[in-house]
Amino acid sequence: MPVLIGNGSHPPVGHAGCVEIGLVNSMPDAALEATERQFIELIDAAAGDVTVRLRFFSLPDIPRTARGQLHVSNSYLGIGDLWDGPLDALIVTGTEPRASALSDEPYWPALAELIDWAEHNTISTIWSCLAAHAAVLHLDGVARHALADKCFGIFDCAKAGDHPLLKDVPSSLPVPHSRLNGLPESELVAYGYDILTRSAQAGVDSFARQGRSLFVFFQGHPEYDAHSLLGEYRRDVGRFLRGERENFPAMPKNYFDGATAGLLAAFRARARMDRREELLADFPIAAAEHGVRNVWRPSAACIYRNWLAHLAAQKAAGSRTGMPRSSTASRVSAGVAAANLQSGGEALRRAPFIERRRSNDASGLYSGARDRRLSAQREAIPAE
């Protein structure tokens, strides 16, 4: 069933039971629209008989060019519209980090608020890459660690258990990764997270946490299309040619076939000898595009299909409870809950998010209504 795109506050006519998902897209301008397309295509491949409406939201203080800001203004709702939106789930993307500490990013206060809101107001939320790092830092103080080398390429990941999200997923699945930081499995397990998939090379791939909402975390990018890693590699090559980075970037692992890798190695040798921005025009982009395949889409669609089925079932039951946890994670959560109760339950008693923002928000970024126009390129949903 096709994915509906729209920003109305009520289900479209004829689709009263549809699953409402908000995509909080914080990706840089160059990847903004591509990320929209990737998630639409993945959800469409996974939806089956589940009707899904996807709405786009933006966080304040994400650096944007004039073109990027225009697209966001025309096609996205602000974070203030999210607080009152009848959403069943969220997908939250990361962005390219600019500060050494996540808490120093300009958008951190809004993102932290979103994490709290999602815990209390969604059936489930997916946190992607940097957003996953931010969520575990805010929730449990688990900090990411810089990697010795960029984790970049396609990595074989193994199932780590029998979580319902992994139903019918093969025991080994390829997943794209592109990150400079990682989360240690031992710390995640200590705080009660369920490890879903892991890689011998890339470490933890995906994991989950069942609280009031089922939080699902991906350090990789199952939503990527076939050419995403190629685009990132070419971007970093351009940065080398412009003198914005010292070393020529490494090729993504397990991604190019032998012939394509040979072409790119020849270009690398030439770029090191003749380092200038104009050389990027000779990057063998067309040949490289023919040498890559999206081998991870079937398993990615299976995971998302299980996620959508969970959302639909919980919505039909009128429940905000989540999937079963492993016995280990349940014991850890029980211990944390007991500790909270003994200390007065401060960790469980959060101030009312919407009321706090509305009373202190002079800018209107959190509480004011935003322009609800849709992009001219998208099919509008019938008036509600």
N, C-alpha and C positions, 0 to 999 in steps of 0.2 A: 504494500500500500504506500503511495507516495507521501513524503514528508511535507506537511503544510508549513508555510512560512508566514508569520504574521505577528503583530504586536497588540492585538485587541485584548481586552480584559476578560472576555468570555469565550467559551468554546465556539468554533464556527458552526453555522447552521448544519445540522445533519451529522455532527461529530461530537455530541455531548459527552461521550465517554473517552475522548482522546486523551493521551498522556501529554501533559504540558511540561516541556523542558526549556529551561533558560540557558542559553550559551553566553557565558560571560567571557568575551573574547578580548584578551589583552595583548595579543600578538603585535609585533611591530608592523608599521604600515606596509612594508613590502610583502608581508605574509598574511595580512589581515583578511583579504577576500579569499585567498587560497585556503586559509584555515576554515572559513565558513563553508566553502565548497567541500572540503575534505570531510567535515563532520556531517554535512547533509548527505553526502554519498554513502558514508559508512552507516549512518542510521537508516537510510533508505534500504541498503542491502540487508540490514538486520531486522527491520520492522515486521516483515511478514504480514500477519493479520492485525497487528497493533497500529492504530492510528496515532500519529505523533505530530504535535505542533511544536515547532522550534521557534523561539523568540530570542532576539539578540540584545544583549545588555553590555554596557561599558562602565568601567571603573573610572573615577576621576583621577587626574594627575598622571595618567599614562602619557609619556611624551609622544606627540603627534606632529607631523608636518601639516601644512594647510590642506593638502589633498586628503590625507588620512582623516583629519578632523572633519572635513566636509562629508566624507563617506560615513563616519560614525554619526554625525548629526542627522544625516538623511535616513539612515537604515537601522539605527540602534536606539534603544531606550536607555535612560540614565539609571543609576543605581537606586534613585528614589522611587522609580516605578516598580522596582523589584520587590521592595518591602511589602507592598500591598498586592502583588501579583499572585494569582492562584496557581502557583507552580507546584508540580509534583517532584521535580528533580532539577538539578543544575549540572552543567559541564563547565568547568572553569579552566581556562588555559593559562599558561605562564607567558612570560615575555623575556626578551633578552636582558639579563641582569646588567645593571650599571654600577651598583654599589657593592662593596665587598660583603656587607651584611644585609640580609633581606630586610631587616627591621629599619634600615636606613633608606630604603627605596621610598620615593615620594608617595606611592600608592599604598604603602603598608597599612596605614590606619583603616582605609576603606576595605582592603582585602581581609584584615583581621575581623572587621565587623561582619563581612560576608561569611566568613567561616562560622562565626557564632550563629548567625541567622540561619544558615543552611542546616546546622545541627538540630535546630528546633523547628524548622519549617519545611523540610523536604523529606520525602520517602528515602531518597538516596542522592548523593552528589559524587560526581567524578572529578578528581583533581589531577590535572595533567602536568607532568614535568615540573617546572619551577613552582607551579601552584601546589603540587604535592609536597614539595619541600617547605613551602610557606605554611601549609596546613599543619603538618606534624610539628613544626617549630612552634606555632601558636598554640596548638592543643596540648602538647606534651613536652615542649622544650627540646625536641630531638633536632639537632643541628646538622645540616649537610656538611660534607667534608670535600675539600678540593681534591680532584683526581690528579694523579701524576701525568696522565695523558687524557686527552679528550676521548670520551666514550662515544664513538662515532661509527655507525655502520648497521649491519643487520646481524643480530645475535640469536643463536638457538637458545630458547628458554624452556626449562622443564617445569611441569606442573609440580607444585609442592604439597598438594593435598587434594581433597575432594570437595572444595567449596562449591556451592550451587552455581556460582558464576562460571565455573569451569566445566559444567555439564556438556558432554559431547565434544569438548576441546581435546585435540590430540595431546599425547603425553609430551611431545616436543613441538614447539612452535617458533617460527622466526618472528622477530620484532625489531623495528627500527629504533635506534637510540641516537640522541645527539645532545650531549651534556658535558659540562666541565666539572660537575659535582655529583656526589652520590650520598646515599643514606646507608649506614651500617645495619646489616640485618640483625645483629645481636641487640642493638638498641631498640629497634622496632619491635622485636619479639618481647623484650623486657617490658615494654609498655602495652602489650596486649594486642598488637597488630597481627593479623593473619597473613602470612606470606602466601601469595597465590602462585607466582611464577618467579623463577630465578635463572640466571645464566652463569656458567662457570667463568665467562669473560667479563660480563657486564654487571654482575652482582644481582641485587634484587631488581626484578622487572616490575611486578605489580603486587599490591597488598591491599588489605581491607581492614576496616575498623567498624564494629557495630556499636553505636551508641543509640541516641534517640533516632538518628538517621544512619543508614548504611553509607559510610564513606569508602569510596574506591579510589585507589591511588595508582597512577601509572608513571613510572620514571621514563618509560619509553613512549613511543608515538605510534600506537596501532592505527591511528586515523590517517597517517601519512599516505599520500598517493605515490605512484611509482617514481616520480621525478623530484620528490621533496629533498632527499639527501643530495641529489645532484645539484639542485639549486643552492643549497647551503654551502656545498663544496665550492661552487663557482663564486659565490659571494665572498668566501674567505680567500680564494685565489685573487679576486679583485682587491681585497684589502692588502694582500701582500704586494701586489703590483703598485698600489698607491702609497706604499710605505707605512701603512697603518698597523702592520704587524711585522715582526722581525723574521719569522720563519715561514717557509712555504708550507701550507697545510697538508696534513696527511690525508690520503684518500680514505673514504669510508670503507670499513672492512666488510668483506663478504657481500659486496654490492655489485661491482662491475664484473663483466666477463673478461676473459683474458685479452681479447682483442681491444676492448675499450680501455682496459688498464694500460695496455701498451701505448695507445694514442695519448693518454693523459700523462704517462711517464715521459714521453717525448716532449710534450708541451711544458712539463715541469722543468726539464733540462734547459729548454730554450728560455723560459721565464727567469731562471736563475742567472743565465748569462746576459739577458737583455731585459732588465727589470724596468718596465715602464707601463703606465696605465693603458696605453693604446693597444698593447699586446692582448688585452682581454678580448678584443674583437676576433682574435684567431682561436679562442678557446673552442675545442671541437664539440660544441653543445649538441648539434644535430646527431652526430654519430654516437655520442654518449647516451642520448635519449633512447636510441634503438637498442642499446646494450643493457637496459635495466628492466626488471619485471617486478610487479607487485605480488610477491609470493606470500605475503603476510595477511592479505585481505580475508581469505576464508576463515582463519582462526580469529581474527579481529571481529569479523561479523558475528561469529558464534558467541563470543564473550558479550558483545553488545546485545545480541538477541536474548541471551539469558538475563541481562540487566533490564531490558525493556519488558520482558515477560514478568519479572519481579515487580516492576513499577505498576504494570497493568493489574496484576493480581492484588497487590496491596491497595491500589486505588479502588478496585471493585469491592474489596472487603471493607473499605472505609477505615483502613488502618495505617498508622505511621510506623508500625514496628518493622523490623528488618529481617534479613535472612539469619538462619542459625549460625552460630559461631562455633569455632573449635573449642574443645573442652579446656585447652590450655588458656586460650584467650579469655574464656568465660571466667576462669578462676582468677586471672589477673584483674579483670574488670571488677569482679566482686570485691577483691582486696582494695582496689582504688576507691570503690564506692564506700566501703566500710571506713576507710581512712577519712574520706570526706565527711561522713556523718559524725565521726568522732571529733573532727575539728570544727564542727558547726556547719558543715555542708557548704562552705563558701564557694568551692569549685562548681557546685550544682546550682547556686543561686546567682544567676547573671541578671543584671539590670535589664529592664524591657528595652530591646534594641531600637525599635521604631520610635517609641516615645522619647528615648534619650536623644536620638538624632534630631527629631523634629524640634525639640525644645532648645537645642544648642546649634542648629544649623542656620546660620545667617546667609550662607551662600546659595542655598537652594539645591545644592548638588545632591543632597541625600533625601530631601523631602519635597522638593518642588517638582511639578509635572514637567516632563520633557516633551519635545516635539515628537509626535507619534506617526510621522510620515514614514512610508515604506520606500525603499529604493525602487526606482522606475524599472529596474531590471527584474524585480520579483513580482510574481503573480499575487495580487491582493486577495485576501480572504473576504468572503461576503460580509457586508456590514452587519454589526451585531447590535 
